[in-house]
Amino acid sequence: MVARLVIAAPSSGAGKTTVATGLMAAFAGRGLAVSPHKVGPDYIDPGYHALATGRPGRNLDAYMCGTGLIAPLFEHGARGCDLAVVEGVMGLYDGAADQGELASTAQVAKLLKAPVVLVVDASSQSRSVAALVHGFASWDPEVRIGGVILNKVATDRHEHLLREALGESGVPVLGVLRRAPAVATPSRHLGLVPVAERQAQAVEAVAAQAEQVLQGCDLEGLLALARSAPELHAEAWTPEVVERLTAGGRVVPTRSAPAELLPTTRPVVAVAGGAAFTFSYAEHAELLTAAGAEVVTFDPLRDERLPEGTSGLVIGGGFPEMYGSELSANDPLRKAVAELAASGAPIAAECAGLLYLARSLDGTPMCGVLDADARMSSRLTLGYRDAVAVNDSSLAAAGARMRGHEFHRTVIEPGAGAAVAWGLRQPERRVEGFVQQGVHASYVHTHWAGAPEAAVRFVEHCGNGPAA
């Protein structure tokens, strides 16, 4: 059994990331093996979690992966650890729009049978904090709020008033944090600046967060609360669940597949990384490996060639708009990507990857794989998506359903190719994305743990075909 805590808040901006990351680093500094998790589709916070713990940050998304996979994915990530810290998303009870509690921090806490620590921004209140905490603690009796951490407390007098007000609430105060500019992490149009873009400063910020937590939080009380969580009785998820479709249409689990059905060589799947492409889920590489691929990471900002023997390419999300000139200046790699696409090799591109494959981004030449141009926009596109594959592709068969998430301030024109990638069912019906030869390019981020057949299909399309 892994001791566990969920760090939540009444709303965004209360300091969840600062507290969660600080706790992870503080407990790791004590010699505990800490497993970091993030509720929802966020890619950026897990980078800070990984820095704090030395382990991959993992997401728990009940919308994209389904409620039934939350506990198994948690067990997979937390295997062998002493403690797991789960950072929530938005406000405690906020989830997918018009879907009730689905994908909320509260739902994930219930699925994990984990106690919740509520982080409250106390900067503009005193006695009212008791009413706020009482409301959150009593709203859903299945959610166990085991303690409160008061953040942005101004003075000793302010702390006294807050503690006095909470004294009769029945919810213990497990931490009081003063305002501290050193722990702040800079933000821009899509949230925090990723670790990969500010490595040295990020290390300093995480160290400052750990120190703040050490000084202001009751670590023994928090650890005792985490250890009070009951057993989950859930079998850990494994990437070996991927299934391979045989030529006869029969489904055979990879781990028991006859040798003659498996590829004789492991196709190389190149995965874009570096500062421009920081958005990825740890399970994707694990699923690709389990499906038979050799996964090799490369940096489009630095590497002028694709990895040796590349027969498939995955380009996830990130911030190409921040590095447009550098990406464009790497002409040898742009040509290599275009040549790989022209060979028919499978390429899965999401959001930033879509922009990189376009003809141009804000007028700067990109790879030119897609007959489309992208540009920055003042409009934020954000939300979960229920998607149906319109055409057969290297990622999905026509008619296949996948759930995903959009999060960007760019537009691409046209928004879809002659063969479109997805038909979106909500929040409004529309088509988007591009399917051409082996390319599947779209704004929609997907989590393959919820659809492992995507990884299998992609690797199968790699086969023993053209290699870069």
N, C-alpha and C positions, 0 to 999 in steps of 0.2 A: 504494500500500500504506500502511495506517495502522499505525503503531507501537501496541502494545497490551499491557496488563497486566491480569491478573485478581488482585484482592485477596481472599484467602480466609483461613480460620482453622480450627483444629481443632474449634471449637464456637461457638455464639452467645455473645456477651458478651465476646469477646476484644478488641474494638475495631476491627472491620472498617470500620464507618461513619466513625469518627473518622479512621482512617488514609486510607481511600479519598477522603473529602471533603477532607482536608488535602492529599493529593497533587494532587488536581484543582485546588484553589485555588493551591497553590504553583507548579505548572507553568503554570497560566493567568497567574499573576503574572509569570512569566518571558517572557510574550508568546506562548506556544504556544496554538494553538486546540485545546482539550481537549474530547473527546466523552465525556459521562458515561453510564454504563449500570449497571443493577442486575439481577442474576439473580433470577428469581422474580416473584411477584405484588405485591411491596411497593410501595405508593404514596408512602410518607412519605419514605424516604431519597432518592428522586429529586428531591424538592423542595430538599433541602440540596445535592445535586449541581448542580442548576440554578443555585442561588445562587453556588456556587463557580466555575462555568464560564461563566455567561451563555448557556448552551444548554439546550434541554429535556432533562431526565433521561428516559431511555428504558429500558424493561424488556425483558429477554430471558428469556422463559418457555417452556421446551421442552415443558411439559405443555399449556398452553393454546394455544400457537401451533404446536407440532410442531417436531421437531428440524430439519426441512428449512428452516425459516424463521429459525433463529437467525443464521446467517451473513448472509443477505440483510437482515434487520432491523438487524443490526450495521452493515453497509455503508451502509444508508440513513441511520442516525443519525450515522455517523462521516464521511460524505462531506465532503471539504474540510478535515478536521482533521489536525493533526500527531500527535496522541496520543489514544488512548482508554484510559480507566480503567474497569474493570468490577468493581463490588463484588459479592462473592458473597453467598450466603444460607446461614444456619445453619452447620454444619460442612462442610468441603470435599466430603465424599462423601455428605452427606445430601440426599435427594431426595424425590420423591413416595412416600408410604407404600405399601409392597408393590409398588413398581414398579422395583426395582433402582436403577440410577443415574439414571433419568429425572428431569429437571429439577434435577439437582444442579449445584453449581458446577463439579465435576470434569467432568461431561459438557459443559457449556457451554464450559469452557476447551478441551476437546478439539475441539469443533466449530469454535471460533475459532482453533485452533492457537496459542493464546496461552500464554506463560509465566505461572506462578502465583507470587505472593509470599505467603508464609504469615505471617499476623499471630499471634503467640503471646503469650498472657497469661503473663508470666514471674513474676508476683507471688509465687507460692508454690512456686517450684522453682529449682534451679540446674543440676546435672549431668543431671538427668532430661530436660531440654529436648532434649538430643541424641538420646535414645531416641525421644521424641515426634516430632521432626522426621524422623528416619530412617524411622520407621514410615509417616508420611504420604507421604514422598518415594518409598518403595519399594512402596507398596500397589498402585498402578496405574502400570505403566511408561509408559503413554501420556500420563500427566499429568506435565508438566515443572515441578517446583518449582525456580524459578530463584533464590530468595533468601528470607530470613527477616527480618521486622521484629519485634523484641522490644519488647513493650509493657508498661507498668506496672513498669518496672525501678526498684528502690528507691534504690540507691547506686552509686558507682563500683566498690566491691568486688563488689557483686552483678553488675554488668555484666561485670567481669573474669571471674568464674566462669562466666557464661553463654557468653561468647565462647570461653573456653578449652574448654568442653565441646563447642561446635559446631565447633571448629577441625578436627576429623577427620571431620566429617560429609559434607564435600563440598558443603554448601549454604552459600553466603556470607551473612554478616550484612549486610543493606543498610540497617539502621536500628535505633536504640535510643531508645525514648521513655520519659521519666520520667512518673511519675504527675502529672497536671496537672488540677486541678478546673476550670480556666477553659475547657477544651475540652469538658466534659461537656454533653450535651443532655438536658433533662428528659424523662421518660417518664410515661405513664399507662397506662390499661387496655388499649390496643391498640398500644403502642409509643411511639416518639418523638412529641413534640408537633410538629405540622406547622409549616413555615416561615410559612405564612399567618397563624398565630395568634400568632407572636412574631417578627415581621420584624426589629425592631431588635436583639433579643437574638440571633437567628439569625445576623445579619451579624457580630456580635461573636464568636460561637462559631466560625464558619467562619474568621474571621481568626485566631483563636487556634489553631485546628487547623492552618492553613497555617504559622503561625510555628513551631509545635511540630515539624512535619515538616521545615521548613527547617533547624531547629537539630539535629534528630536523625537525619535520613535522608540517604543518599548519593544525591542526585538524579541525578547523572551516571551512577552505576551502574544506577539504576532505569531511566533513559532508554535506556541502552545495552541493557539486558535487553529493554525493550519493542521496540526496533528490531531485535532478533534474531528476532522472530516472522516466519515465512515468509508469502508471499502466500497469500491465501485462495482466489482464483479463484472467487469467488461474485458473482453479479449482485445489485446492490442491490435490495431490495424497493422497491416504489413503490405509493402509494395508487391509482394508475391501473389496478391490476389488478382493481378492482371490476368486476363484470359486471352488465349490465342484462337482466332478463327481459322479452322482448317479449310482446305480447298473444297471440302464437301459441305461446308456450312456448319459443322459440328463444333461445339464450344469445348475446348480442352484447357484446364488450368495449366499455366506455364510450368509450375513446379512438377507436374506429373506428365507433361507433354512428351510423347515419344521423341527420341533423338532425331528421327528423320523429319520431324515437323519443325525443328528448330533450325535457324540459319547456321551455316557452317562457319561464318566469320561474324564478328560483332561489328555492325555498321557504326561508324563514327557520327555522333550527333553533336554538332557544335552549338554551344549555348552562349549568347552574347552576355557580357558582364561589364565590369568597369563602372565608372562614374555616370555614364550616360544611360546605362541599362541596369538599374538596380532592383527592378521589381520582379521578383520570382518567388515561387513557393518551393520549399525544400523538397516536398513530396514529388514534384515534377521530375527532378533528376533521378530520384529514387525509383520512380515508376518507369522511366526510360531505361534505366539500368536493368531493372527486373524484366523488362520486355525484350532484353537482349542487346541493348545499345551500349557503346562506349561513349560516355558523356565527357566532352572536353570544353572547358570554358575559355573564351577569348575576349579581348577588349577591343572593340571597334575604334577606340580613340588612339590605340597604340599599335595594334597588330596590323600589318599590311597584307597578311594572307590569312585565309581560313586554316584551321588546324589540318594537318596532313591527313588525307583520306576522307575528308568530310563528305558524307552522303546525305546529310539532313541538317537543317538549321532551325534553331529556335531563337527568336528575338522577342523578348518580353517587354514589359513597360519600363518607364524611366523618364528622363528629362532630355530628350534629344534637342528640344528647343533651346536649352541652355548651352549646348555644345554643337550647334549647327555648323559653325565655320570649321571646327576641328574635324567633325565627321566628314564634312564635304572635302576637306583638304586631304583626307586619306583616300586618294583616288584609286590606288591599287586594290584596296579592300572593297570599295564600292563596285569596281569592275568584277572582282571575284564573286561577289554576291549576285550580281546581275548574270554572270555566266552560269553560276549554280542554278539559278532560277530558270534560265533558258534551257538547261539540260533536263528539266523535268523533276529534279530532286525535290523532296518535300521541304517546305519552309512554313513554319508556323510563326506568325507575327501578330503581336497584340499591342495595340495602342502606340507606344513609342516605336515598336517594330513596324507597325503600319506606316508611320511617318517616315521612317528610315527607308522603306521600300518605295516611297513615292518618288515622283519626278523631282519635286522640290519642296523645301520647307522654308517658309518666309522668303522665298525667292532664291534660296541657296540650294544648289544641286545636291540631290540625294542619290540613291542607287538607280532610280529610273526603271525599276521592275514594274511598277504600276503606272498606268496612264492617268495620273492624278496629282494634284498639287495641294499641299497642306499649309496652313498658316495659323498663327496664334489668334485667339478670340477673347473677347471680354466675358463671354458667356461660359459658365461652369456647367458641364454635363456630368451629372452624378446620380447613381442609383443602381439598384439590382436590375437584372434583365433576365427574362425567361425567353430563351432563344431556341429556334428550330432551324436545323441545317436545311437550306433550300436546295443546295447542290452537293453531289458527292465531292469529297475533298480528301486530302491526306490526313485530316483531323477527324472528320465525321462523315457518316453516310447520310444521304438525303433523308430527311424525316427524323433524324436523331434529335433528341431534346437535350439541351444543356442549360444550366443556370450560370449566370456570370454577373459582371459588375462593370459599369462604365465610370470613369473618373478622369476628366481632361478639360483643358481650356484651349483646345485647338479644333479646327474643322478641316475636313478634307473634301475636295471637290473634283469629281463627283463623289458622293458618299457611298456609292456602291458600283461594282463593275458590271459587265455584261452578264457574268455569272456571279450572283451575290453569295455572301457567306451565310448570313443569318437572317431569318425573319424574326423580329422581336415582337413579343405578345403583350408586353407591358413596359412602361406605363402607357405608351401609345403604340399602335401597330405601325411598323415600318420595316424596311429591309435595309441592310447595311453590310459593308465589307466586300471583299474580293476573293474569288476563287479563279485561278488560272494556272493550268498545268499542275504543278505540285504545290503551288502557293495557296495558303489560307491566311488572309490578312484582315484584321478586324479591330475595332475599338474595344471590343468586349474582352475583358479579362476572365479567364475560366480557372477553376481549381480541379485538376485532374484526379484528385483523390475521390471526388464525387462522380467521376466518369473515367475510370481507368482504361476503358476501351480506347480512349483517345490516344493515350501513349502507345498502346499496342498497335493501333492502326497506323500511327505515324512511323513507328519503327519498321513495320511490315512494308510500308511504302519506300523506306530507305533501301531495303533489300540488298542486292549486290550491284546496284546500278551505278551511274556515273559518280565518280568521286572527285572532289576538288584537289 
